[in-house]
Structure formats: structure tokens, C-alpha cells
Amino acid sequence: MQFKVGAKQTTKMLEQQRAIKVYVARDADPQMKDKIVHLCERTGVPMKWIDTMVELGETCGIDVGAAMAALVTEEE
């Protein structure tokens, strides 16, 4: 399993039906959050809320904050 980090990558993984689960930071931009929440509902992918972008970045193993990330299988 690996993370695809960022709004563009998360959206892409949802559209390609490769996302298993999506993580969203509560302090991310509201417009970005709304779009991803809607996309998750439409595709049936479960979501998990993370309190801060810094915490989500740490969860993904990166040194910077992240607004959202998609968990995907390593099939590339």
C-alpha cells in the first residue's frame, strides 16, 4: 500500500477507481474538501478525517503538511 498525496493526485486516484481509502485534513481548504467529499460519496470510497495537515503529512511519511491523500495498492 502507498499514499498518493495532494488534491490532484487524490482526485486522479478516485477518478481512476484506484483509491482504497481517502484521508482528508480538517484544516484543509474548504473548497478542496467539499470536492473530495463529494467524489468519495459518488465513488463509494471510505474517508477518514485527520485533525491537521501536519498530522496527515506525518501519516503519509512526508516532512510537509498534506491536505488530502489517497491510499492505493502498489500496482504501477
C-alpha positions as CSV (number, residue, x, y, z in Angstrom):
1,M,0.0,0.0,0.0
2,Q,1.2,3.5,-0.7
3,F,-0.1,7.1,-0.4
4,K,-0.8,9.4,-3.3
5,V,-0.6,12.9,-1.7
6,G,-2.3,16.1,-2.6
7,A,-5.6,17.2,-4.1
8,K,-4.7,16.5,-7.7
9,Q,-3.3,13.0,-7.0
10,T,-6.2,12.1,-4.7
11,T,-8.8,13.3,-7.3
12,K,-6.9,11.3,-10.0
13,M,-6.9,8.1,-8.0
14,L,-10.6,8.4,-7.2
15,E,-11.5,9.0,-10.8
16,Q,-9.4,6.0,-11.9
17,Q,-11.0,3.9,-9.1
18,R,-7.7,3.1,-7.6
19,A,-8.2,4.7,-4.2
20,I,-9.0,2.3,-1.4
21,K,-9.4,5.0,1.3
22,V,-9.0,8.7,1.3
23,Y,-7.6,10.8,4.2
24,V,-8.6,14.5,4.5
25,A,-7.2,17.1,6.9
26,R,-9.9,19.1,8.7
27,D,-7.9,22.3,8.3
28,A,-7.6,22.0,4.5
29,D,-9.2,24.5,2.1
30,P,-13.0,24.1,2.4
31,Q,-13.5,24.1,-1.4
32,M,-11.0,21.2,-1.9
33,K,-12.5,19.3,1.0
34,D,-16.0,19.7,-0.5
35,K,-14.9,18.4,-3.9
36,I,-13.2,15.3,-2.4
37,V,-16.0,14.5,0.0
38,H,-18.5,14.6,-2.9
39,L,-16.2,12.5,-5.1
40,C,-15.8,9.9,-2.3
41,E,-19.5,9.7,-1.8
42,R,-20.1,9.3,-5.5
43,T,-17.5,6.5,-5.9
44,G,-18.2,4.8,-2.5
45,V,-14.6,5.2,-1.2
46,P,-14.4,5.5,2.6
47,M,-13.0,8.6,4.1
48,K,-11.1,9.3,7.3
49,W,-10.7,12.7,8.8
50,I,-7.3,13.8,10.2
51,D,-7.2,16.8,12.5
52,T,-4.4,18.8,10.8
53,M,-2.5,18.9,7.5
54,V,0.8,18.4,9.5
55,E,-0.6,15.3,11.1
56,L,-1.7,13.9,7.7
57,G,1.7,14.6,6.3
58,E,3.3,12.6,9.1
59,T,0.8,9.8,8.5
60,C,1.9,9.7,4.8
61,G,5.6,9.8,5.8
62,I,6.4,13.2,4.4
63,D,8.0,16.2,6.1
64,V,5.4,18.7,5.0
65,G,1.6,19.1,5.6
66,A,-0.9,17.5,3.3
67,A,-4.5,18.5,2.6
68,M,-5.5,15.0,1.5
69,A,-4.1,11.7,0.4
70,A,-5.4,8.5,-1.2
71,L,-4.4,5.1,-0.1
72,V,-3.8,2.9,-3.2
73,T,-2.5,-0.6,-3.9
74,E,1.0,-0.7,-5.5
75,E,0.1,-1.8,-9.0
76,E,2.0,0.7,-11.1
